[in-house]
Amino acid sequence: MTLTFLSNLFLYLLPLSLIPIIIHLFFKKKPKRILFSDIRFIKIATKYVTPKKNIRQWLLLILRCLILIFLCLAFARPVGYISGFKSEKSNKQLAILIDCSYSMGYLDAGKTRLSKAKELALNLIDRYSDKLKQICILSFSDSVEQYSGLTNNTGLLKKFVRDINLTNKGTSLIPAVSFVYKIFSEFQNSDQCMIIITDMRKNLLADEVTIENIDPKVKIVFVDVSEEKSQNVFVKDVFYSGLSSTFRISIFNSSDTEQVRTLSLFIKDKNIFDGLIKIPPLKEFNYEIKSTQASNDSEELWGKVQLSFDNLPSDDIFYFSFPVERAKKILVVDGDPKLGFNINSETYYLNTVLSDKEYGNFVIKTYNPNEFNNALNLEKYNVVFLCNLAELNEKTLRNLLCETIFISLGDRVDIRKYPDWIKENITNIVEREVSFSEKQSNTGFFPDLDQFELRKIIFYKYFKLNNLNSREILNFDNEDIALIEKEMDSKDIFIFASTIDRDWTNFPSKPLYPYFLRTIAEQKYKKQQQQNRFILDINEPVAYSSRKPIKFFDLTDPDGKKLQPVINVGPEETSIVYNGTNIPGIYELKFNSEKGTEFKHFAVNLSKKTAEGELTKLDWELIVQIFKDSPKTFIEFEKTPENTVEKILLILGGKDLTRIFFVIVLVLLGIETAFRKVL
């Protein structure tokens, strides 16, 4: 008889069987000294009685050790093949689940784990197709990839296994197991088994996950095709700061030893940096590279970061594409310049806040109202600040070449001389002390607002605003509106109820003030960035939207193959969407617009959210918890697939001997009790 065990963890308790021996050796009773007249006859009796008693004591000791041994083995759920114990069920189904996530591309001794899994599956088909009625093969990653169907056609099954390829996806066992349980549920009174061939990584099963349709009659065999220790380093993320022209590269070392790798940076197809780096064990490591490769006329910076290849080369490359952040042009028109834009003017405060290069790249130009009204051809600006102007001309506003207009009110404002679509939101001046409300509506416009002390910002006067044809952004603590947003000719218009100098408020002296103005100045750029994402995960769609009409477009994948995206032409914008990003690399979108021929590049990477590159082993206790009512066992891949198949055969053709082992424990307990009474 050959044994294997369904609950291997209990085998680690076998050393406990030595407890009786330890107690016997280290806890002997010390003999008592008793004065006696003559012990000659006792010595003679001892020669004949003591040896027999010692033999009985050692036999009792062995019995107690055997009881503990068989008890541990019984809890480990032994399975063995004994003549006469064959399964009576003739209808049998075997499902072989093969993990094809990208971590299965890890090289062990020059062979990928997927190759080992496929060899094992082919051996199983060869050896057991004559004994099992039906076999099905299923490949899975984070979902079911392919399914062969239940069949006894070995040729078809072998071809299916050979055609399984690595995917660029993460791993999740739940969809695959649920799929097999559903297939098995169609067969009654069957002997069914799942063999799951995987690298047993920790993200195979998520914590606290449950499977609703588990069938406790289905045997589950986990086969681990990975080696004991796996070493992997991967590029987790890449960031770029246009202000400092610096790349920050995040690298994770999932190994338990320090790793040395060559790091290379490519912009477009040009290698601009090579360096040797040391990555500490089990940590995320950040490395910075300064680069000035972005040309003055370039609107994007794309390329890749690459580590020297290790045993899992697929995650050693990270592709990137960053829009080049140019200096934002700001026009400030100050209706109350206070003797040449001096220290108390709105121009002074705006210049002070927006000229700090650490927080943004702004080029600021200032006008007084006369210069603004007399300017014949205003150049294009990103943001125009109109501060405390006595009047605003409808035509001037519409002719402004900008993306955002910020209007702050004050004592110079004559609301009668403002356009009707602005006038409709402004009523009378209110003179009372208010602060910004700490319970702002969740617009998401100022995401870090709760980090500031809003109560310390005091407004003494303000215009009462309403939200007609507009969106509320900020409120005062008396529920009056502080800031609204409107739209005109694709321009975002903001109206602020008070001044942005110190005439009506202490706002300019508070920490919120710089954050407030910079958020206004950058909101259009950030909105465009959110709308058009250029660094994507596998299977995320390539999507690009433009308010300019697109006359012609061409999308190619990293291999140069032309793709067929979907184009949607709307009244305000044109969008291009492609959903088939199944390989990592740079996808190039070429299109014609009013500017001429434009290019946009989209970087598609293996998903780092799945932590597929972290090769930490799955805790067996989690499997026990999820499949607690199912017979299950764990097998490590042997040196050859044939040896592993032999182990699986014992489980497929064996009998659960748990009850027999418990009976043996009871018999031994009975013998031990009888023996103890004799002593």
C-alpha positions in Angstrom: 0.0 0.0 0.0 1.2 3.5 -0.9 -0.1 6.5 1.1 -0.6 10.2 0.3 -2.3 12.8 2.5 -5.1 15.3 1.8 -4.2 17.5 4.8 -0.4 17.7 4.8 -0.2 20.3 7.6 -1.0 17.7 10.2 2.1 15.8 9.3 4.1 18.6 10.9 2.6 17.4 14.2 4.3 14.0 14.0 7.2 15.0 16.2 4.7 15.2 19.0 4.7 11.4 19.1 8.0 11.6 20.9 6.3 13.2 23.9 5.9 9.9 25.9 9.7 9.2 25.4 10.6 12.7 26.5 8.4 12.4 29.6 9.9 9.0 30.4 13.5 10.1 30.1 13.4 13.5 31.8 10.7 13.1 34.4 11.7 9.9 36.2 10.7 9.6 39.8 13.7 9.6 42.2 13.9 6.4 44.3 13.2 6.8 48.0 15.8 5.6 50.5 14.3 3.3 53.1 16.3 1.7 56.0 15.9 -2.1 55.9 17.5 -4.8 57.9 18.5 -7.2 55.2 18.0 -6.9 51.4 19.6 -10.1 50.2 16.3 -11.8 49.2 15.1 -8.5 47.5 18.2 -8.4 45.3 17.6 -12.1 44.3 13.9 -11.2 43.4 15.0 -8.1 41.4 17.0 -10.2 39.0 13.9 -12.0 37.8 11.1 -9.4 38.2 12.7 -6.1 37.1 13.6 -7.1 33.5 10.1 -8.3 32.7 8.7 -5.0 34.2 11.1 -2.9 32.1 10.0 -4.7 28.9 6.3 -4.0 29.7 7.1 -0.4 30.4 8.9 0.0 27.0 6.1 -1.7 25.2 3.6 0.6 26.9 5.8 3.6 25.8 5.9 2.3 22.2 2.1 1.9 22.2 1.6 5.5 23.4 3.9 6.8 20.6 2.0 4.7 18.0 -1.3 6.2 19.2 0.0 9.7 18.7 1.6 8.8 15.3 -1.7 7.3 14.0 -3.7 10.1 15.4 -1.6 12.7 13.4 -1.9 10.5 10.3 -5.6 10.1 10.7 -6.1 13.9 10.9 -3.9 14.3 7.8 -6.5 12.3 5.9 -4.5 9.4 4.3 -5.3 8.2 0.9 -4.1 4.9 -0.4 -4.8 2.2 -2.9 -5.7 -1.3 -1.4 -7.2 -4.1 -3.4 -10.9 -4.1 -2.9 -11.1 -0.4 -2.2 -11.7 0.8 -5.8 -14.4 3.4 -6.4 -17.7 1.8 -7.3 -18.6 4.8 -9.5 -18.0 4.2 -13.2 -18.8 7.7 -14.3 -15.7 9.9 -13.8 -14.7 13.4 -14.8 -11.3 15.0 -14.4 -10.7 18.7 -14.9 -7.2 20.0 -15.4 -6.8 23.7 -14.8 -3.6 25.3 -16.1 -2.5 28.7 -14.9 -1.4 30.9 -17.9 -1.0 34.2 -16.1 2.3 36.1 -16.9 4.0 34.9 -13.7 4.0 31.4 -15.3 6.6 32.7 -17.7 9.1 32.6 -14.9 12.2 30.5 -15.9 13.2 27.6 -13.7 16.4 26.0 -15.0 15.7 27.4 -18.4 12.2 26.2 -18.7 9.0 28.3 -18.1 6.6 27.2 -15.5 3.9 27.0 -18.1 6.0 24.6 -20.1 6.3 22.3 -17.0 2.5 22.6 -16.5 1.8 21.6 -20.1 4.2 18.6 -19.9 2.4 17.5 -16.7 -1.0 17.8 -18.3 0.1 15.8 -21.4 1.4 13.0 -19.1 -1.9 12.9 -17.2 -3.8 12.6 -20.5 -1.5 9.8 -21.6 -1.7 7.8 -18.4 -5.3 8.1 -17.3 -7.4 8.7 -20.3 -8.2 4.9 -20.4 -9.2 4.9 -16.7 -11.3 8.1 -16.7 -14.4 8.5 -18.8 -14.0 12.2 -19.5 -11.3 14.8 -19.2 -11.5 18.6 -19.8 -8.7 21.2 -20.0 -9.2 24.8 -18.9 -6.6 27.6 -19.0 -7.1 30.5 -16.8 -5.5 33.8 -15.7 -7.8 36.4 -13.9 -10.6 34.8 -15.9 -11.3 31.6 -17.9 -9.2 31.9 -21.1 -10.1 28.6 -23.0 -12.1 25.5 -22.3 -11.8 22.2 -24.2 -15.1 20.6 -23.2 -15.4 17.2 -21.5 -14.1 14.5 -23.9 -12.2 11.2 -24.0 -10.5 12.2 -27.3 -6.9 12.3 -26.3 -5.7 13.8 -29.6 -8.0 16.7 -29.2 -7.0 17.2 -25.6 -3.3 17.1 -26.3 -3.6 19.6 -29.2 -5.6 21.9 -26.8 -2.8 21.8 -24.2 -0.1 22.5 -26.7 -2.0 25.5 -28.0 -2.1 27.2 -24.5 0.0 30.4 -24.5 1.1 32.8 -21.8 -1.2 35.8 -21.3 -0.2 39.2 -20.0 -2.8 39.1 -17.2 -2.8 38.5 -13.5 -4.1 35.5 -11.7 -7.4 34.6 -9.9 -8.5 31.1 -9.3 -12.1 31.9 -8.4 -13.6 32.3 -12.0 -12.0 29.1 -13.2 -13.0 26.9 -10.2 -16.6 28.3 -10.3 -16.7 27.4 -14.0 -15.7 23.8 -13.3 -18.1 23.4 -10.4 -20.9 24.5 -12.8 -19.8 22.0 -15.4 -19.6 19.2 -12.8 -23.0 20.0 -11.4 -24.6 18.6 -14.6 -23.4 15.1 -13.8 -24.9 13.1 -10.9 -23.4 10.2 -9.0 -19.9 10.8 -10.5 -16.4 10.6 -9.2 -15.0 14.1 -10.0 -11.6 15.7 -9.5 -10.0 19.1 -10.2 -6.2 19.2 -10.8 -5.0 22.8 -10.5 -1.5 23.3 -12.0 -0.2 26.7 -10.9 2.8 28.5 -9.3 0.8 28.9 -6.0 1.4 32.7 -5.8 -0.4 34.7 -3.1 -2.8 36.5 -5.4 -4.2 33.1 -6.7 -6.9 33.6 -4.0 -7.9 36.9 -2.5 -8.4 37.2 1.3 -11.9 36.6 2.6 -13.1 35.4 -0.8 -16.0 32.8 -0.9 -17.2 30.4 -3.6 -20.9 29.9 -3.4 -21.3 26.7 -5.4 -18.6 24.5 -3.9 -19.3 20.8 -4.2 -17.6 19.0 -1.2 -17.6 15.7 -3.2 -15.2 17.1 -5.8 -11.5 16.3 -5.0 -9.0 19.1 -5.5 -5.3 18.6 -6.1 -3.0 21.6 -6.2 0.2 21.1 -8.1 2.9 23.7 -7.5 5.2 24.0 -10.5 7.4 26.7 -8.9 10.7 26.2 -7.1 11.1 26.8 -3.4 12.6 30.3 -3.7 11.9 32.6 -6.6 13.8 35.9 -7.2 12.2 38.7 -9.1 12.6 42.5 -9.5 10.2 44.5 -11.5 9.5 48.1 -12.5 6.3 49.1 -10.6 5.7 52.6 -11.9 7.3 55.6 -13.6 6.6 59.3 -12.8 7.8 62.4 -14.6 8.0 66.0 -13.4 8.1 68.5 -16.2 9.2 71.3 -13.8 12.4 69.6 -12.8 12.7 67.3 -16.0 13.1 64.3 -13.6 12.0 60.7 -14.0 11.2 58.9 -10.8 11.2 55.1 -11.3 9.7 52.8 -8.7 11.3 49.4 -8.6 10.2 46.5 -6.3 12.4 43.6 -5.2 10.3 40.6 -4.2 13.4 38.6 -3.4 14.8 38.1 0.1 18.3 39.2 -1.0 19.7 42.4 -2.4 19.6 42.5 -6.2 21.9 44.3 -8.6 20.4 45.3 -12.0 21.2 47.5 -14.9 18.6 50.2 -15.4 18.1 51.8 -18.8 16.0 54.7 -19.9 14.8 55.0 -23.5 13.0 58.1 -24.9 11.4 57.2 -28.2 13.9 54.7 -29.5 17.0 56.4 -28.1 18.9 55.1 -25.1 19.7 58.1 -22.9 20.7 56.4 -19.7 22.3 53.2 -18.4 23.3 52.7 -14.8 23.9 49.9 -12.3 21.6 50.0 -9.2 21.2 48.0 -6.0 17.7 47.2 -4.8 17.3 46.2 -1.2 15.3 43.0 -0.4 11.6 42.9 -0.1 11.3 46.7 -0.6 10.2 49.3 -3.0 13.1 51.4 -4.3 12.8 54.8 -6.0 15.5 56.0 -8.5 15.6 59.4 -10.1 17.0 60.3 -13.5 17.2 63.9 -14.8 16.6 64.4 -18.5 16.2 67.3 -20.8 15.2 65.3 -23.9 11.8 67.0 -24.3 12.1 69.3 -27.3 10.5 72.7 -27.3 7.9 71.8 -29.9 7.1 68.3 -28.5 3.8 67.8 -26.8 4.6 64.4 -25.3 7.4 62.4 -23.9 7.2 58.7 -24.5 9.5 55.7 -24.2 10.4 52.9 -21.8 12.3 52.0 -18.7 14.0 48.7 -18.7 15.9 46.5 -16.2 18.3 43.8 -17.2 16.3 40.7 -17.7 15.8 38.2 -14.8 13.9 34.9 -14.6 10.6 36.8 -15.3 11.5 39.2 -18.1 8.0 40.3 -18.9 7.7 42.7 -16.0 11.3 44.2 -16.4 10.0 46.8 -18.9 7.6 49.7 -18.1 6.4 51.9 -21.0 5.4 55.5 -20.4 3.9 58.4 -22.3 3.7 61.8 -20.6 2.2 65.0 -22.0 4.9 67.7 -21.8 3.7 70.3 -19.4 4.5 73.7 -20.9 4.5 77.0 -19.0 0.9 78.2 -18.6 0.3 81.7 -19.7 -1.6 83.9 -17.3 -3.2 87.3 -18.0 -4.1 89.4 -14.9 -6.3 92.5 -15.4 -6.5 94.5 -12.2 -9.4 96.9 -11.8 -7.9 98.4 -8.7 -4.1 98.5 -9.3 -3.4 100.7 -6.2 -0.6 103.0 -7.5 1.1 100.8 -10.0 0.3 97.3 -8.8 1.9 97.8 -5.3 2.0 95.4 -2.4 -1.7 95.7 -1.6 -3.0 95.0 -5.1 -4.6 91.8 -6.4 -1.8 91.8 -9.1 0.8 91.6 -6.4 -0.8 88.6 -4.6 -1.4 86.8 -7.9 2.2 87.3 -9.0 3.6 86.2 -5.6 1.5 83.0 -5.6 1.9 81.9 -9.3 5.6 82.8 -9.8 6.9 80.1 -7.4 8.4 77.6 -9.7 8.3 74.8 -7.1 4.5 74.6 -7.5 3.9 75.4 -11.1 5.3 76.9 -14.3 3.4 80.1 -15.0 4.2 83.1 -17.2 2.3 86.1 -16.0 1.4 89.3 -17.8 -0.5 92.2 -16.1 -2.8 94.9 -17.6 -4.8 97.7 -16.1 -8.4 98.2 -17.4 -7.4 100.8 -20.0 -4.6 98.6 -21.4 -6.9 95.7 -21.5 -9.7 97.5 -23.3 -7.3 99.1 -25.8 -5.4 95.9 -26.7 -6.2 95.1 -30.3 -4.9 91.6 -30.6 -4.6 89.7 -27.4 -2.4 86.7 -27.6 -3.6 83.3 -26.4 -3.6 82.6 -22.6 -4.4 79.6 -20.5 -6.1 81.6 -17.8 -7.3 85.2 -17.5 -7.9 86.7 -14.1 -10.4 89.7 -14.2 -10.1 91.3 -10.8 -12.6 93.9 -9.5 -13.3 95.4 -13.0 -15.9 98.2 -13.1 -17.3 96.8 -16.3 -17.0 93.8 -18.6 -17.7 93.9 -22.3 -19.6 90.9 -23.8 -17.6 91.0 -27.1 -14.3 91.3 -25.3 -15.0 88.2 -23.1 -16.0 86.1 -26.1 -13.0 87.2 -28.1 -10.6 86.2 -25.4 -8.3 83.4 -26.5 -8.2 81.4 -23.3 -9.4 78.2 -21.6 -10.4 79.6 -18.2 -11.7 83.0 -17.0 -11.7 83.8 -13.3 -13.8 86.9 -12.2 -13.3 88.2 -8.7 -15.7 91.0 -7.5 -15.1 94.1 -5.4 -16.0 97.7 -4.7 -15.2 98.8 -8.2 -17.7 96.5 -9.8 -20.8 98.0 -11.5 -22.9 95.0 -12.0 -25.1 96.9 -14.5 -22.2 97.0 -16.9 -21.7 93.2 -16.9 -23.1 90.8 -19.5 -26.6 89.4 -18.7 -25.3 85.8 -18.4 -23.0 87.0 -15.6 -25.4 89.5 -14.1 -28.0 86.8 -13.6 -25.8 85.2 -10.9 -24.8 88.4 -8.9 -27.2 90.3 -6.7 -26.4 92.7 -3.8 -23.4 93.3 -1.5 -23.6 91.7 1.9 -21.6 93.2 4.8 -21.1 90.6 7.5 -18.3 88.3 8.8 -18.3 84.9 7.2 -15.8 82.1 6.7 -15.6 79.2 4.2 -17.9 76.4 5.3 -16.2 73.3 6.7 -19.0 71.2 5.2 -18.5 71.8 1.5 -20.5 69.9 -1.1 -18.5 67.0 -2.6 -17.6 68.5 -6.0 -14.1 67.2 -5.9 -12.8 70.5 -7.3 -10.6 71.2 -4.3 -9.7 67.6 -3.1 -7.3 68.8 -0.3 -9.6 71.4 1.1 -10.0 69.6 4.4 -6.3 70.1 5.2 -6.8 73.8 5.7 -8.2 75.8 8.7 -11.2 77.3 6.9 -12.5 79.0 10.0 -9.6 81.4 10.2 -10.3 82.9 6.8 -12.6 85.9 7.3 -14.7 87.8 4.7 -16.1 91.1 5.8 -18.0 91.9 2.5 -19.0 89.9 -0.5 -21.5 89.8 -3.3 -24.4 87.4 -2.9 -24.4 84.8 -5.7 -26.9 82.3 -6.9 -26.4 79.1 -8.8 -28.6 79.9 -11.8 -27.2 78.0 -14.9 -24.0 77.3 -12.9 -22.4 74.9 -10.5 -21.6 75.7 -6.9 -18.0 75.1 -6.0 -17.5 76.7 -2.6 -19.9 78.0 0.1 -19.6 80.3 3.1 -20.6 79.1 6.6 -23.9 80.9 6.4 -24.7 78.8 3.2 -24.2 81.7 0.8 -22.3 80.8 -2.3 -18.6 81.8 -2.5 -17.6 80.4 -5.9 -19.5 79.2 -8.9 -18.6 77.8 -12.3 -20.2 78.5 -15.7 -19.4 77.8 -19.3 -19.2 80.0 -22.3 -18.0 79.1 -25.8 -16.0 76.1 -24.3 -14.4 78.4 -21.7 -14.7 77.7 -18.0 -15.9 80.8 -16.2 -15.4 81.1 -12.4 -17.1 83.9 -10.4 -15.8 84.6 -6.9 -18.0 86.5 -4.5 -15.3 88.6 -2.9 -11.9 90.2 -3.7 -8.6 88.4 -3.8 -6.7 91.2 -2.2 -7.1 92.3 1.4 -9.8 95.0 0.9 -12.7 92.7 2.0 -10.9 89.7 3.5 -7.8 88.3 5.1 -7.8 85.4 2.6 -4.4 86.4 0.9 -2.6 85.8 4.2 -3.8 82.3 4.7 -2.3 79.0 3.5 -5.4 78.1 1.5 -4.9 81.1 -0.8 -2.0 79.7 -3.0 -3.7 76.3 -3.2 -6.9 78.0 -4.2 -5.4 80.1 -7.1 -3.1 77.3 -8.4 -6.0 74.9 -8.5 -8.0 77.4 -10.6 -5.1 78.0 -12.9 -4.4 74.3 -13.5 -7.9 72.9 -13.4 -8.4 72.8 -17.2 -5.1 71.0 -17.7 -5.9 68.5 -15.1 -9.4 67.9 -16.5 -7.8 67.2 -19.9 -5.3 64.8 -18.3 -8.1 62.9 -16.6 -10.1 62.7 -19.8 -7.1 61.5 -21.9 -5.0 58.9 -20.0 -1.8 57.9 -21.7 -0.4 55.2 -19.4 -2.8 52.2 -19.3 -2.9 48.6 -18.1 -3.4 45.6 -20.3 -7.0 45.4 -21.6 -7.8 49.0 -20.7 -9.1 50.9 -23.7 -7.1 53.4 -25.7 -9.3 56.5 -25.6 -8.6 60.0 -26.9 -11.1 63.0 -27.1 -10.6 66.3 -28.8 -12.7 69.3 -29.2 -11.1 69.9 -32.5 -12.5 68.0 -35.5 -10.4 65.0 -36.6 -10.4 64.4 -40.3 -8.3 61.2 -40.5 -6.8 58.8 -38.0 -4.6 55.8 -37.9 -3.9 53.6 -34.8 -1.0 51.0 -34.7 -0.1 48.5 -32.0 3.5 48.0 -30.7 4.2 45.5 -33.6 3.2 48.1 -36.2 -0.1 46.4 -37.0 -3.0 48.7 -38.0 -6.0 48.6 -35.6 -9.6 49.4 -36.1 -10.8 51.8 -33.3 -14.3 53.2 -33.0 -14.7 56.9 -33.7 -17.6 58.9 -32.2 -18.3 62.4 -33.6 -20.4 64.5 -31.1 -21.6 68.1 -31.2 -18.8 69.3 -29.0 -16.0 66.7 -29.3 -14.7 63.8 -31.3 -13.5 60.6 -29.5 -11.5 57.6 -30.6 -11.7 54.3 -28.6 -10.0 51.0 -29.1 -10.6 48.1 -26.6 -8.1 45.4 -27.7 -4.9 46.4 -25.9 -3.8 42.8 -25.2 0.0 43.2 -25.6 2.2 45.7 -23.7 4.1 48.4 -25.6 3.5 51.8 -27.3 0.3 52.3 -29.3 0.6 55.2 -31.8 -2.4 57.3 -32.8 -1.9 59.5 -35.9 -4.6 61.9 -37.0 -5.1 65.1 -38.9 -6.6 68.2 -37.2 -6.6 72.0 -37.7 -3.0 72.0 -36.6 -2.0 69.4 -39.3 -0.7 65.9 -38.6 -0.6 65.1 -34.9 0.6 62.1 -32.9 -0.5 60.7 -29.6 1.3 57.8 -27.9 -0.3 55.4 -25.4 1.8 53.3 -23.1 0.2 49.9 -22.2 1.8 47.9 -19.4 1.2 44.6 -17.5 -1.1 45.4 -14.6 0.8 46.2 -11.4 -2.5 46.3 -9.5 -2.5 42.4 -9.4 1.0 42.3 -7.8 1.7 39.4 -10.2 5.4 40.1 -10.0 5.5 39.5 -6.2 6.3 35.8 -6.1 5.3 35.3 -2.4 3.7 31.9 -1.9 0.0 31.5 -1.1 -0.7 30.6 2.5 -2.1 27.0 2.5 -4.4 27.9 5.4 -6.3 30.2 3.1 -7.0 27.3 0.8 -8.1 25.2 3.7 -10.4 27.9 4.8 -12.0 28.5 1.4 -12.4 24.8 0.5 -12.9 23.6 4.1 -15.5 20.9 3.2 -13.7 19.5 0.2 -11.0 16.8 0.1 -7.9 18.6 -1.0 -4.2 18.0 -1.2 -1.0 19.8 -2.2 1.7 18.3 -4.4 5.1 19.9 -5.3 6.3 19.3 -8.8 8.9 16.5 -8.9 12.0 16.4 -11.0 10.0 14.9 -13.9 6.4 15.1 -14.8 6.1 11.3 -14.6 7.0 11.3 -10.9 4.4 14.0 -10.2 1.8 12.0 -12.2 2.4 9.0 -9.9 1.5 11.1 -6.9 -1.7 12.3 -8.6 -2.6 8.7 -9.5 -2.7 7.7 -5.8 -5.3 10.4 -5.2 -7.3 9.7 -8.3 -7.4 5.9 -7.8 -7.0 5.6 -4.0 -9.3 5.3 -1.1 -9.7 7.6 1.9 -8.3 5.7 4.8 -9.1 8.2 7.5 -11.7 6.0 9.3 -9.3 3.0 9.2 -6.6 5.0 10.9 -9.0 6.2 13.6 -10.1 2.6 14.2 -6.4 1.7 14.6 -6.1 4.5 17.1 -9.0 3.1 19.1 -7.6 -0.4 19.0 -4.2 0.9 20.2 -5.9 2.8 23.0 -7.7 -0.4 24.1 -4.4 -2.4 24.1 -2.7 0.5 26.0 -5.4 0.5 28.7 -5.3 -3.3 29.2 -1.5 -3.2 29.3 -1.5 -0.4 31.9 -3.8 -2.4 34.2 -1.5 -5.4 34.0 1.4 -3.2 35.1 
